[in-house]
């Protein structure tokens, strides 16, 4: 059985997802270095996730870089900087919050795909990311339940990143909601 090409809209959603995952590596690096939250089941799943996702996203990022490195760099910086000014709680908690937001938003990108979500790349991302998200929610629920002084929650930030992603990585002149 031959695999059907994903729509351009699904391809853009996958690019957004990969950029969020690549940006999440920096947050995980901080968590690993500081060790405060790098424990138990989250540590086990995040370590597996990192090993697989670094290899998996590198192939996709390398392919994108060959086509237009300037756009790739601009998109990556946009995702990387999108949550840097967010201050929900103490600074030491921010990397865990940012990691969670980026991974949940990436999963939202995959979930919003049409036939593209059944391709191998989104399946790998989903299978590797869901356990990390699960253990973040299980081990760090008090951190992820924080509400800031403007009454914004982590869920509000996930919605923000979803919307932000749609505004910076989209299909021009398309008739899809992502255009």
N, C-alpha and C positions, 0 to 999 in steps of 0.2 A: 504494500500500500504506500503510495507516494504522499509525502507531507505537503500540504497546500501552503503556499506563501501567505504570510499574515498580511492583513491590510496595512496600509501606511499608518493608519491611526494606532493600530496595535504595535507597530514597530516603534512609533514615537513614545508610546507608553512604556515600552520595554527600555528605551533609552533613558527615560526619566527615572525608571526604577534602578537601572544600573548606576546612574549618576548619584542617586541617593545612597545606594549601597557603598559605592566608592567613597563618598563623603563620610559615611558611617564608620569606615575603617579608622579614621582619625579619632573619632570619639572612643571607639573600642581600644585603640592604642593608649589613650589617656587613662581609661578605666584599668587596663592591664598594668600600666606603669604605677599607678597610684595604689593598686591592690585592695583598696577599701571595699569595693563592691565586686571584685573579681573572685567570686567564691561559689562553691557548691555546684549545683546543677547548671546554673547560668554559666559558670566558668567552663564546664565540660562542653556544653552546647555551643557557646561562643567560640571556643577554640576550634571545634570541628567546622563551624560556619566560616570562620576566618580562613582556614586552610582551603576549603572548597571554593569560597567566593572570590578569594584573591586570584586563583587560577581562572575561574569561570569569567569573572568580569574583565580580567586582563585581555582575554581574547576579544571580547566585544569592544572594549575601549581602544585596543590597538587598531581594530578595523575602522572604528570611527575616526581615530586620529589620522589615519592614512587619507581619508576623504576630506576632512576639513579640521585641522588641528586648532585653528583660532576659535572656531565656534565651540568645539569641544572644551577648550580651556575656559571660555567665557561661561558656558553652561555649568561646568564643574564649580567654578568660583561662585556662581550665583547660588547653587545649592549649598555650598560650604558656608557661605556668609549669611544665608537666609535666617538661620536661627542663632547666630552668634550674639545678638543683642537681647535675646530672650533671657529674662531673669525671673524664674519661677521660685527659686529658693536659693539656698546657699550654693556658692560656686562649686564646691566639690560634688554636688548632686547633678550639676548641669550636663556633664558628658553622658550620664546614664539616661537622663531625660531626652537629650538630643538623639542618642542612639535609638531609643524606643520610638520616637517620633518619625525618624527617617525610615526605620524598618516597617513600621505600620503603614506609612504613606506608600512605600514601595509595594507592599502587599495590596494596598488599595489600587495601585496602578495595574497590577496583574489581575485583580478581581474585575476591574472595569473593562478588560480586554474582551473581544468577541472570540473568534476562533483561534486567535493568537495565543490565548492562555493555555491551550493544549499542546503547544510546541515544547520542545525539550528545554530550552533556555528558561522560560518562565516557570516551568515545573521544577527545575533544579533550584531556582531562587526561592520558590515557595516552600519546597520540602526542607531546605536548609534554614530558612528564616523563621518559619512558624515555631519551631522548638525554642529558638532564642527569645522570641517575643513571649511565648508562654512562660518561660522561666523568669523573664524580666517582670512580667505581671505577677507571678506567684511570689517571687522573693522580694520584690521592691514595690509592692502595691502602695504603701504609705507615701513613697516618693512620687509615684505616678498619679496619686490622687490630689496632689497639691493644686491649690487655687491661688493665683497671684493677686496683687492689690487691685487690679482692674477686673477681677472676677473671671479671669481666663484660666482655662484648664488645659491639661495635656491634650485632650480630645480637640479643643479649639485650635491648638497648634498643629495637630495632624491635619485638620481641615485646612488651615492656613497653608501648610506645605503642599497639600494636594492642589489647592487653587494656584499657589505660586508656581508649581511645576507646570500646570496647564498654561500659565501665562508666559513662561520662558521657553518651553519646548513644545511646539505645536506644529500643525500642518497648515500652511498658508492656503487660503482660498478653498478650504474643504467645507463640506456641508455637515460634518460631524460636530458634536458638542466640544470637542477638543481643538477645534480650529479657531 
